[in-house]
Amino acid sequence: IPEAAGAVHLATCYTTRAESPEDISRTNIDFPLSVLQALINQGKRFFINADTFYPKTRDEYGRTKAEFREMASALAAQSDLQFINARLEHVYGPSDSEHKFIPSIIRLLLENAAEIKLTTGSQLRDFVHVSDVAGAFSLLARGACAGSLAASSFQIGTGQQRSIRDLVETLREMTSSKTKLLWGAVPTLPGEIMASSADIRPLAELGWTPQVTLESGLKRLVEEIRQNLHYS
């Protein structure tokens, strides 16, 4: 990377039926470690890692993300490169995979699916719009280039919690859907995270605050998916 001062690492592999544990490890551990080592060899200044709020005990995704974070931090500590870990909360926004939770729910609601089976929906999440995440990464990269980041760990979210049930009910209202929501039809998985939110004070001290409210962000996403489905 001849002209870059560092890198922002966003690539990841989620746990799905399509990927083997080896695939996930290669993507989430081996590949970013090779990039990090290349940056160190070239004398670059920083590596910003997009981390997750999922714990290492949740699944292969959580395990590999945690292992990379630990290995990368140790490797960078032996060099002059600054390893910056940015833990993301529940990111949503345009052009996301239709298989992820929010886009998939919106599609079902717009199509007026007969019913959607869900857990109790009592899980609390911090939903942050992708444009705010991009702004946070940009701020961290500028700070890293200037050598002005005192901290090496940040959390990116809104700092606010909303329940899954509140989110889905809001989407049902926005879409004017007739779909029946079957709350409690799906059992809560063992080890499910029941509450998560970001401590955004370190980012706020750098001048960052989230700009997109959940309602406005969801409205934009509903309209994008509606247009893609050719609904009026």
C-alpha positions in Angstrom: 0.0 0.0 0.0 2.6 2.6 -1.2 0.7 5.9 -0.5 -1.6 4.9 2.3 -0.9 5.8 6.0 -2.8 2.8 7.2 -5.9 0.7 6.6 -9.5 0.3 7.8 -10.4 -3.4 7.9 -14.0 -4.1 7.1 -14.0 -7.5 5.4 -15.7 -10.3 7.4 -17.3 -13.6 7.1 -20.4 -14.3 9.1 -21.5 -17.7 10.4 -23.9 -19.2 7.8 -24.5 -22.7 6.5 -22.5 -21.9 3.4 -19.2 -21.3 5.1 -17.0 -23.9 6.9 -15.1 -23.0 10.1 -12.0 -23.0 7.9 -13.5 -20.4 5.6 -14.5 -18.2 8.5 -11.0 -18.5 10.1 -9.2 -17.7 6.8 -11.4 -14.6 6.3 -11.6 -13.3 9.9 -8.1 -14.2 11.1 -5.6 -15.2 8.4 -6.4 -12.5 5.8 -6.4 -9.5 8.2 -3.3 -10.7 10.0 -1.5 -10.8 6.6 -2.7 -7.2 5.9 -1.6 -6.1 9.3 1.9 -7.7 8.9 2.2 -6.0 5.5 1.4 -2.6 7.0 4.0 -3.2 9.7 6.6 -4.2 7.2 6.0 -1.0 5.2 6.2 1.2 8.2 2.6 2.4 8.1 0.9 4.2 11.0 -2.3 2.5 11.8 -4.7 -0.4 11.3 -8.4 0.2 12.2 -10.3 -3.0 12.9 -14.1 -3.2 12.5 -15.0 -5.4 15.5 -18.3 -6.8 16.7 -20.4 -6.6 19.9 -21.0 -10.4 19.7 -19.0 -12.3 22.3 -16.4 -15.0 21.4 -18.6 -17.7 22.9 -21.6 -17.0 20.6 -20.4 -18.8 17.4 -17.5 -19.1 14.9 -18.0 -15.5 13.9 -17.7 -14.2 17.4 -14.8 -16.6 18.2 -12.7 -15.6 15.1 -13.3 -11.9 15.5 -12.1 -12.1 19.2 -9.1 -14.2 18.3 -8.1 -11.8 15.6 -8.5 -8.8 17.9 -6.2 -10.4 20.5 -3.6 -11.6 18.0 -3.5 -8.3 16.1 -3.2 -6.3 19.2 -0.2 -8.4 20.4 1.4 -8.2 16.9 1.0 -4.4 16.6 2.4 -3.9 20.1 5.8 -5.2 18.8 5.9 -2.4 16.2 5.3 1.3 15.8 1.9 0.7 14.1 -1.1 1.7 16.1 -3.9 -0.9 16.3 -7.3 0.7 16.8 -10.2 -1.5 17.6 -13.7 -0.2 16.7 -16.5 -2.3 18.1 -19.6 -1.9 16.0 -23.1 -2.3 17.4 -26.1 -3.3 15.1 -25.3 -1.5 11.8 -28.1 -1.0 9.2 -28.5 1.0 6.1 -28.8 1.0 2.3 -27.4 -1.7 0.0 -27.1 -4.2 2.8 -27.5 -8.0 2.3 -31.2 -8.9 2.0 -30.4 -11.9 4.3 -29.6 -9.7 7.3 -32.3 -9.2 9.9 -33.7 -5.7 9.2 -33.8 -6.0 5.4 -35.3 -9.4 5.5 -38.0 -8.2 7.9 -38.8 -5.2 5.7 -39.1 -7.4 2.6 -41.5 -9.8 4.3 -43.6 -6.9 5.6 -43.7 -5.2 2.2 -44.8 -8.5 0.6 -47.5 -8.9 3.3 -46.3 -12.3 4.2 -49.0 -14.1 6.1 -46.9 -14.3 9.3 -43.4 -13.8 10.7 -42.3 -16.1 13.5 -40.1 -14.2 16.0 -38.7 -14.6 19.5 -40.2 -12.5 22.3 -38.3 -9.5 20.9 -37.2 -8.4 24.3 -33.5 -8.2 23.2 -32.2 -4.7 23.4 -29.9 -3.4 20.6 -28.1 -0.3 19.6 -29.1 0.3 16.0 -26.6 2.6 14.2 -26.9 3.9 10.6 -24.0 3.0 8.3 -23.4 6.6 7.3 -22.7 7.4 11.0 -20.4 4.4 11.1 -18.5 5.7 8.0 -18.2 9.1 9.7 -16.7 7.6 12.8 -14.2 5.6 10.8 -13.2 8.7 8.9 -12.7 10.6 12.1 -10.6 7.8 13.6 -8.5 7.5 10.4 -7.8 11.3 10.4 -6.8 11.1 14.1 -4.6 8.1 13.5 -2.8 9.9 10.6 -2.2 12.9 12.8 -1.1 10.8 15.7 -3.7 12.4 18.0 -5.7 9.4 19.2 -5.0 8.8 22.8 -7.2 5.7 23.0 -6.9 2.5 21.0 -10.4 1.1 21.6 -13.7 2.7 20.5 -17.4 1.7 20.4 -19.5 2.8 17.5 -23.3 3.1 18.0 -25.8 5.6 19.2 -25.6 4.8 22.9 -29.3 4.2 22.9 -31.1 0.8 23.2 -34.3 -0.2 21.4 -36.0 -3.6 21.7 -36.3 -5.9 18.7 -40.0 -5.9 19.2 -40.2 -2.1 19.1 -38.1 -2.1 15.9 -40.2 -4.7 14.1 -43.5 -3.1 15.2 -42.2 0.3 14.0 -41.4 -1.3 10.6 -44.8 -2.9 10.4 -46.4 0.5 10.9 -44.1 2.2 8.4 -44.9 -0.4 5.7 -48.7 -0.5 6.5 -48.2 -4.3 6.4 -51.0 -6.8 7.2 -48.4 -9.4 8.2 -49.1 -11.1 11.5 -46.2 -11.0 14.0 -46.0 -14.2 16.0 -44.0 -13.0 19.1 -42.6 -15.9 21.1 -43.0 -18.4 18.3 -39.2 -18.8 18.1 -37.3 -19.8 21.2 -34.5 -17.5 22.4 -31.1 -19.1 21.6 -28.9 -20.2 24.6 -26.3 -17.5 25.2 -28.3 -14.8 23.3 -27.2 -11.3 24.1 -30.2 -9.6 25.8 -28.8 -6.1 25.9 -26.1 -4.2 24.1 -25.2 -0.6 23.5 -22.1 1.5 22.8 -20.3 3.8 25.1 -19.8 6.6 22.7 -18.1 9.1 25.1 -14.6 8.5 23.7 -15.9 9.3 20.1 -17.9 12.2 21.4 -14.7 13.7 22.9 -13.2 13.7 19.3 -16.3 15.6 18.0 -18.4 12.7 16.7 -22.1 12.3 17.3 -24.6 10.1 15.4 -26.7 12.1 12.9 -29.3 9.7 11.7 -32.2 8.8 14.0 -33.5 5.3 13.9 -36.9 6.4 12.5 -35.4 8.4 9.6 -32.9 5.7 8.8 -35.5 3.0 8.7 -37.8 5.2 6.5 -35.0 5.6 4.0 -34.3 1.8 4.0 -38.0 0.9 3.6 -38.3 3.2 0.6 -35.1 1.8 -1.0 -36.4 -1.8 -0.6 -39.9 -0.8 -1.7 -38.4 0.6 -4.9 -36.3 -2.5 -5.4 -39.4 -4.6 -5.1 -41.3 -2.3 -7.4 -43.8 -1.3 -4.8 -45.4 2.1 -4.8 
